[in-house]
Amino acid sequence: MIKAVIIDDERNSRDIISLMLEKYCPQVEIVATASDCADGIATIREFQPELVFLDLEMPDGTGFDVLLGTQDVPPFEAVFVTAFEKKFLHTIRFSEVEIILKPIDRESLTTAISIISARLAAGKSKERYKVLLGNFNNGRNTSTELVLPQLEGDDKTIALATVTYLEAFGDKTLFYLDDHHQIQANRPFRYYADLFSTLRFYQVNNLQMVQMSQIGHVSMEGGNVVMRNGVTLEIAERRKKDLLLHLKQYK
């Protein structure tokens, strides 16, 4: 059994999570609940759960505050439960910490529990929570580090600034770094293309996306973009003018 705690300021939400876990995830045992950050921190200290369901925003703070206040207790897995994903989208998604949107549905819950169960069974590192809190403490609601999930072994953490470009590799994604190293992430390219769409990245063709700060120059005649490390990538015809407009806005 996975010993779990629910921290949410809405009683209805706590009840719904408990009932759905009982019905669809019998491997999870709710040992306690809490209604705010302070009570949540005390509850985690008392019960030392393996899993914590965290409301993202509560009257006396955020789920991040709960994580900060329990760094000296045995590490646990967390699932954020919120109605407002966009506010902390990159902070959470970049760290590969699980998030479920309200109203909670069966598929989202069972998928999150399946991922958490696999991590606990494999004894995976909880380094992602250090990345989460580090990105959150930037204070600019931007993320500087990115956790890349791996099929085997612990996930890899990279600095976002070192990414030159990324490309589709079957149902996975390859990240090419400025030192010519590459790391494979166990997520599809479309996931990152959507995640990076509001950042200073640009999708130059159907399979590749570049970080604009890593662009050396653009060849309109050749239809190529040359990255600072010398790598040349093809620009889709329909994207040429749009890329130049984005570069002007970036500068």
BELHUFEN-V218748 format. One record per pair of residues at least 6 apart in sequence whose ideal C-beta (glycine too) atoms are under 7 Angstrom apart, sorted by the first residue. I is the first residue (numbers start at 1). J is the second residue. Records with the same first field share a line. If there is no record, write none. Layout:
I->J + J
This chain:
1->27 + 29
2->27 + 28 + 29 + 50 + 51 + 117 + 120
3->29 + 31 + 49 + 50
4->28 + 29 + 30 + 31 + 49 + 50 + 51 + 52 + 53
5->31 + 32 + 33 + 34 + 43 + 44 + 47 + 49 + 52
6->14 + 17 + 18 + 30 + 33 + 53
7->34 + 40 + 52 + 53 + 54 + 55 + 66
8->14 + 55 + 81
9->35 + 36 + 55 + 58 + 59
13->55 + 81 + 102
14->33
16->104
17->53 + 81 + 104
18->30
20->104 + 106 + 109
21->28 + 30
24->106 + 109 + 110
25->109 + 110 + 113
27->117
28->51 + 113
31->47 + 49
32->43 + 47
34->40 + 43
36->58 + 59 + 60
37->58 + 60 + 61 + 65 + 66
38->60
40->66
41->66 + 69 + 70
44->52 + 70 + 73
45->70 + 73
48->73 + 74
49->76
50->76 + 77 + 120
51->76 + 77 + 116
52->76 + 78
53->79 + 81
54->63 + 66 + 78 + 79 + 80 + 81
55->63 + 81 + 82
56->62 + 63 + 80 + 82 + 84 + 88
57->82 + 84
63->80
64->133 + 136
67->78 + 129 + 133
68->133
75->126
77->116 + 119 + 120
78->97
79->98 + 100 + 112 + 116
80->92 + 97 + 99
81->100 + 102 + 104
82->99 + 101 + 102
83->101 + 102
85->99 + 101
90->142 + 143
91->132 + 135 + 136 + 141 + 143
92->99 + 132
93->195
94->135 + 143 + 145 + 146 + 147
95->128 + 131 + 132 + 135 + 147
96->128 + 147 + 149 + 155
97->128 + 129 + 132
98->112 + 115 + 116
100->108 + 109 + 112
101->108
124->154
125->154
127->154 + 157
128->147 + 155
131->145 + 147 + 157
134->145
135->143 + 144 + 145
138->144
143->160
144->159 + 160
145->157 + 159 + 160
146->158 + 160
147->155 + 157
148->155 + 156 + 158 + 175 + 183 + 185
149->155 + 185 + 186 + 187
150->156 + 186
151->186
156->183
158->175 + 177 + 183
162->177 + 178
163->175 + 177 + 211
164->176 + 177 + 178 + 211 + 214 + 227 + 229 + 231
165->176 + 208 + 209 + 210 + 211 + 227 + 233
166->173 + 174 + 175 + 176 + 192 + 209
167->174 + 189 + 207 + 208
168->189 + 207
169->184
171->188
172->184 + 185 + 186 + 187 + 188
173->185 + 187 + 188 + 189 + 192
174->182 + 184
175->182 + 183 + 185
176->182
178->214 + 229
180->229
189->207
193->203 + 209
196->209
200->211 + 212 + 213 + 250
201->209 + 210 + 211 + 212
202->209 + 210 + 212 + 243 + 246
203->209
204->210 + 225 + 233 + 235 + 236 + 239 + 243
205->234 + 235 + 236
206->236
208->233
210->225 + 227 + 233
212->246 + 247 + 250
214->227 + 228
215->225 + 227 + 247
216->226 + 227 + 228
217->226
218->225 + 243 + 244
219->226
220->240
223->234 + 235 + 237 + 240
224->232 + 233 + 234 + 235
225->233 + 235
226->232
235->243
